[in-house]
Amino acid sequence: MSVDFQSLKNNLIILDGWDRLRYLLDLSKMNEGIPDDLKNDESRIFGCISTSFLIVDNVEPKIRIRTDSDAAFVKGLLFLLKVYVNGKTKNEIININEENLMNEVGIKNAISSQRMNGFYAAIKKLKELL
């Protein structure tokens, strides 16, 4: 099933409270994850409270990433990031403003500061891998 960022964003904006959190948990089920043999320090997202990973499969002409986490909620957040960045150019990714992205999808004030820092760490990791 193909999912576009605009649809995810629209759903997150109309939901609030527990419904928004449940939606992120549902998104985690759509995240195919990463095979265990590719989960290592090179792909690990340090700064995330859970054990999470990000792999860049393709940079040119368009970005393709895979993400995974041992926490379902974070796996959902990382799926959101994956849908957002897949198909963008390297330059578009480098210019992502993490805080604006979280505001855009309406979850900046809906998650803990630790989860927020983990999301920012994932974007930082992605930029480093490019």
C-alpha positions in Angstrom: 0.0 0.0 0.0 1.3 3.4 -1.0 1.1 6.2 1.4 1.8 9.9 0.7 3.0 12.4 3.2 0.1 14.9 2.6 -2.5 12.2 3.6 -0.5 11.3 6.8 -0.2 15.0 7.6 -3.9 15.7 7.1 -4.8 12.7 9.4 -2.4 13.9 12.1 -3.8 17.4 12.0 -7.4 16.4 12.5 -6.6 14.0 15.3 -5.7 15.0 18.8 -4.7 13.4 22.1 -4.8 9.7 22.3 -6.2 9.4 18.8 -3.1 11.0 17.3 -0.9 8.7 19.4 -2.9 5.6 18.3 -2.5 6.7 14.7 1.3 6.9 15.1 1.2 3.4 16.6 -0.8 2.2 13.5 1.8 3.8 11.2 4.4 1.7 12.9 2.7 -1.4 11.5 3.3 0.0 8.0 7.0 0.4 8.6 8.7 -2.7 7.1 11.7 -2.2 9.3 15.3 -3.2 8.7 16.8 -6.7 8.7 18.7 -7.5 11.9 22.0 -8.0 10.0 21.9 -4.3 9.0 21.3 -3.0 12.5 24.6 -1.8 13.7 26.4 1.3 15.1 26.6 2.7 11.5 22.8 2.6 11.1 21.9 3.3 14.7 20.3 6.6 15.6 22.2 7.8 18.7 20.3 10.3 20.8 17.0 8.4 20.5 15.6 7.0 23.7 14.7 3.7 22.0 17.0 1.6 19.9 16.4 2.9 16.4 18.0 2.7 13.0 18.1 4.5 9.7 19.6 3.3 6.4 20.0 5.3 3.2 19.4 3.0 0.3 19.6 5.6 -2.4 20.7 9.2 -2.7 20.7 10.1 -6.4 18.5 11.0 -8.1 16.0 10.8 -5.2 16.4 9.7 -1.6 15.2 6.3 -0.4 15.6 5.3 3.3 14.5 2.6 5.6 13.9 3.0 9.3 13.2 0.8 12.3 12.9 0.9 16.1 12.3 -1.4 19.0 9.5 1.0 20.2 6.3 1.0 18.2 5.6 4.7 18.7 9.1 5.6 17.5 8.7 3.2 14.6 5.6 5.2 13.6 7.4 8.5 13.9 10.3 7.1 11.8 7.7 5.9 9.2 6.4 9.4 9.0 10.0 10.7 8.4 10.5 8.0 5.8 7.4 8.9 3.8 8.4 12.6 4.1 11.9 12.2 2.7 11.6 9.3 0.2 11.6 10.9 -3.3 13.2 14.1 -2.2 16.6 15.3 -3.4 19.7 15.5 -1.3 19.5 19.3 -1.2 15.9 19.2 0.0 16.9 16.8 2.8 19.8 18.9 3.9 17.5 22.0 4.1 14.9 20.3 6.4 14.0 22.4 9.4 13.2 19.7 12.0 11.1 22.0 14.2 9.1 23.3 11.2 8.4 19.7 10.1 7.1 18.7 13.6 4.9 21.9 13.6 3.6 21.1 10.1 2.3 17.7 11.1 1.0 19.0 14.4 2.9 16.7 16.7 5.5 18.9 18.2 3.5 19.5 21.4 2.0 16.0 21.4 5.1 14.0 22.1 7.6 14.1 24.9 10.8 16.2 24.6 12.8 12.9 24.7 10.8 11.6 21.7 11.3 15.0 20.0 15.0 14.8 20.5 15.0 11.3 19.1 13.2 12.5 16.0 15.7 15.4 15.6 18.5 12.9 16.0 17.0 10.8 13.2 17.0 13.8 10.8 20.6 14.7 11.9 21.6 11.1 11.2 20.0 11.2 7.8 21.8 14.4 6.9 25.1 12.9 8.1 24.6 9.8 5.9 24.1 11.9 2.8 
